[in-house]
Amino acid sequence: MPRRSATMLAATLLLIGLLCASVVMKVPYTEMSPGPTYNTLGVQEKTGEPVISISGHETYPTSGHLNMTTVQVTGANYQPGLVSAVVGWLRDDVLVVPHDNVYPKGQTDREAQQQNAEEFASSEDSAKTAALTQLGIPVGAQVIVGSVAAGSPAEGKLHAGDRIVAVDGTPVTTAASVAEQVTKHKPGEATVFTVVPRGAAETDRAEVSITTAKAQNADRAIVGIVPGIDHTYPFKIDIGLQDVGGPSAGLMFALGIVDKLTPGDLTGGTFVAGTGTIADDGKVGPIGGIQMKLIAARDKGAQYFFTPADNCSEAAKATPSGLTLVKVGTLQDALGALDRISSGQTAGLPACPR
């Protein structure tokens, strides 16, 4: 075979080999794409049940849309091939990000699903608390055991969901006050928790003695729990979405609750979508995958998109045509924007500058 032909054949085979390798070669990235949106004022498509249902308090008719948005994410155990990742980078409706940005190193699909479910439940609780506080409706709070560390002194003695009444006889009303009481001890000393076991009656209190241990990186006493706050409400609020996780729906849930509990119509019949975590005090926090949520909202028909202030810069660079971004930092900001939208006075809406 002539040398030139042999060289061309070798080059061709090498190119074919590289192409084949690029197809099967896995890269450490995760792919995001636009997910479903759900109208917090509407009903679930699968069941026909309201997304938000309230009983024990007067509610009012609503119209329009207050849609929460979602992102579809490839699983923790999935890694795209090089070609798939390159194609994703070139598409506007796919976001390719480093795998560890979404799933901490070593996290399994099951662990990720559990974390998303816990964050979603927490966002529901904060949305209820923020909405009722905004309306001046009293919300109760009690300190609970949020979690117990494996192998810690508290393991087997305290359990997630137990209500903490007192530590060493001193009543506790905040999560911080639990740590304050425990750290009065030296490692190795006993501390006594007064608790109401999860699901027990208020009168079924128990005294639990726990020998403290030394914190791993500090010379202070610990028992190995993370205290939390469990809110109690004067009436029942159910958020019935299934197969949705993460904390980013908090803002839109809070707005849906406020709309149902107040006379009038917050949206004025318009289609508003949005995203953002929410704290008990109504502060709105940033989320991930904002570009994909903008596309999901636009494709569903949204006219306005409530955008967390800390996501504004990123969102402004990827705003689909026909969608108006509205910058929000608090629940009060969002309600003020809805007032302008429903009355047609949209010129003064807080914008996300490009």
N, C-alpha and C positions, 0 to 999 in steps of 0.2 A: 504494500500500500504506500503510495507517495507520502512523503513527510507532511505536506500541506493538508492532505486529506486526513491523515492520522491526527494531526493537531486539531482540526476542526471537529473530528469525531470525539476526541477527548474533551474538548471544550463543551460540546453539546451534552455529553454524558454528565460532565460536572455540573452544568446548568440545570439539567434535569434532576440530578441528585440534590442540588441546593433547593430547588423548588419543592421537591418531595419532603425534604427536611423541614422547610418552612411551614408545610401543611401540618405535620405531626408535632413540631416543636411547640411545647407549652411555654407560656410566658406568665409571670406572676402579676396578673392584672384581673380586675373584676369589671364586668360590663353592667351599666345602668341604662334603662330605657323608660319612657313614659309609662306610668301605671294607671289604673282606674281612678276616677274621681267620684266622690260620694257627696250628695247634697245633704247636709246636716239637717235641713228642714224637710227632707223628703222621706221616702221609704226605701227599704232594701229590696233590690230586684229579686233576689232569690226567695225571700219569705213574705214580702209585702208588708212587713212590720216597720214602724217608724225607726229611723236611725237614732233619734233621741225621743224617748217617751218619758213623760212626767206624770206622776200621780200624787194626790194629796195636796195639790195647790192649783189654783186657777191658771189655765193656759189660754192663749189667744191665737187666732188664725194667723198664718204666715203665707207669704208668697215669694216668688223669685228663688234664687239659689244662693246658698252659702256653702260652696263646695270645698271640702278638704281634698288635697291632691296626694298622690302616692307615686313611688318609683319602684319599678321592677328591677331586682338585682339578682345576678347569677349567684348560685349557692357557694357556700364556703369551700366546698370540695372541688369546685369547678375552676379550671384555668383555661382560657381560650388559646387556640393555636396562634402562631405569629400572624398568619394571613388574616384570621378572624379579627385579631386586635387591630391590625392596620386598617382593615375595612371599617371597623368601628371608629377609629380616629378620624376617618374621612367623612363619616356620616354626621349629620346634624342632630339626628334623633337617637344617638347612642353616645354614652359617655364612658370612656375607658379610663379607669383610675387604678393606682397601685392596690393590689389585693389587701395589704396590711392596713390601708386607710379605712377599709370597710370592716374587715375581720381581723381582730388582733391575732398575732401569730399563735398558731396552734388551736384556734377556736374552731369547733366543729359546727356542722349545720344545726345539730340539735341544740348546742349551746347558744348559737346565734338566734335561733327561733325563741328559746326561752328568754334571752335578754330582750328581744323585741317585744315579746308579750308583756314582760314586766314593765318596760318603758311605756308601752301603750296604756297599761292599767294605771300607771302613775300619771300619765298625761290626762286621762279621764278624770282622775281625782282632782288634779290641779285645775282643770277646766271648770269643774263644778264649783270648786272653792272660789276661783277668781270671778266667775259669773255671779254667784250669790253675794259675794262681798261687794261687787260693783253695784248690785241692786239693794244693798243695805239689809240683806237677809242674814241673820246670825248663823255662823258655822261653828260647830263644836270641834274640838281637837283633843286627842289623847295620845300619850307617848306609848309606842309599842316597840317590841323587838323586831327590827327590820330583817336582820339575818344573823346567823350564828356561824362563826368560823369553825371549820373542821379542826378537831384536835385542841380546841381552846378550852379553858376552864368551864365555860358556860355550856359546852356541848352536852346534850342529854339532860340539862337542868332547866335551861330556858329554850323556848322555841319561837320561830318566826310567827308573829301575830299575837303573842302574849302581850297583854297590856301591863305596862310598868306603872305602878301606883306610887311607889316610894323606893328610895335607896337608903339603907341604914336609918329608916324611920323618917327621913326627910322627903316630903312630897315633891314629885318632879312634874313639871309642866312643859318642858322643852327637851329636845334631844340633847342639847348641850349640857343641861343640868344633870343628866345621867352621868356623863363623862366627868363632870365637875365633882360629883360625889365619889365616884370610884377612885379618881386620882388623888383623893385625900389620904388614901391608904398607901402603904409601902407594898411592893411586890411580895407575895407570900402571906399577906394578911387576909382575913375573911371579910367579905362584904355581904350584906343581906338585902336581897331584892324582895319587895312586896309586889306580887303580880296577880293578875286575873288571867288564868290560862285561856288561850284562844277558844272561843265558843262557849266559855263557861258563863254562869250568871255573875252579876256584879258582887254578890255576897260570897262567892266561892273564891276568896282570896287565899294565896299561899305565901308562906315565907320561905325563900330559897337562899341558902347560904352558899356562897361561891368563894373559893380561895383564889385570890388574884395572882396573876403572873406578870413578869416583866415584859414590857413592850420590846419588840425586836430591835428597834433603833433608838430607843430612848429609855432613860431611867425613870419610868413611871409605871404605875399599876394598870392592868387591863383585865377584862374578863372575856373578851373575844366576841363582843356583839356590836352590831351597828344599830343604834336606836333610830326609830323613824316616827313619823306623825301619821296617825289615822284620823281622818276627818269624819265627823258625823253631821248629817243634814236633817233639817226639820221635815223633809218630805222626800219621796223617792224619785231619783233621776237615773234612768237606764240608758246606756249607750250600747246599742246592740250589734255593732259591726263585727263580722267574723273575718278571719284570715287577713287581718291588717295589723301591722306591728310598728313599733317605734314611737317616738315622742312628738312627732312633728304636726300632729293634728290638733294639738291643744288649743290653739287660737280659734280655729274654726268651730270646734266643739263649744267653746265658751260663748262665741257669738250666737250659735244656734240655740243654746240654752237661754241666753238673754232675750232673744227674739221671741221664743215661745212663752216666756214669763212676763212680757210687757205688752200693753196695748199698742196698736199700730203695726206698722210694717217696716222693719229696718232696711230692707233692700229697695223698697219702692217698686218691686217686681223685676229688678235688674238681675243680671247673672254675675255674681261676685265669687271668685275662687281665691284661695290663698293657702298659706302654710305658716308654720312657726310653732315652736314650743311655747308653753306658757307656764309661768310660776304662779304660786298661790296668790301673790300680790298683783298679778295681772301683767307682769313684765314679759314681753315677747322675745324669744331667743332664736338664734340662727339654726338652720338645718342643712343637710347635705342634699346634693342632687337637684339644686334649684332649677338648673337649665331644663331638666327633663320634666319637672313639674309645670314649668311655664308652657311647654309644648302640650302636655296633657290637658291643661286648662284651656288653651286656645282651641285645641281640637274638639273639646266638649262644648265650646260656645261661650266661654267666659268673656266678659267685657273688661273687667277690672281684676287685678291680682294683688292681694294684700301680701306685701313682701317684708320680712323682718329687716330692720334697719341694717343689721350686720351682714345681710346678704345682698344689699342694694347694689353695690358696685359690681358684683359678679352677675347679678340678674340683668342689670342695665345693658350689659354687653351681649346678651343673648335673648332679648325680648322679641317674641314673634310679632309679626305685623298684626295690628288690630287689637292688641292687648295693652291696657294701660296699667303700669305698675303704680302701686300706692304704698308709700313707705310707712311702716308702723313700728313703734317701739313698745307700745303698751296696749292693753285691751281698750283703754279709754281712747287712744289714738284711732283704733279701728272703728269704734262706735262713732266718733266724730266724723270719720271719713264716710261711713254709711249714711250719716245724717245729710252730708253734702250730696252724696250720690242720689239718695232717694228724693231730694228736693231739686235736683238738677243743677246745683251750684258746684259744678266739678272743677271750675277754673282754679280754685284754691286748694285742690287736693295736694298733699305732700308727695312729691315725686322722687323717684330714684334718678339722680343726675347721671347722664352718660359720661 
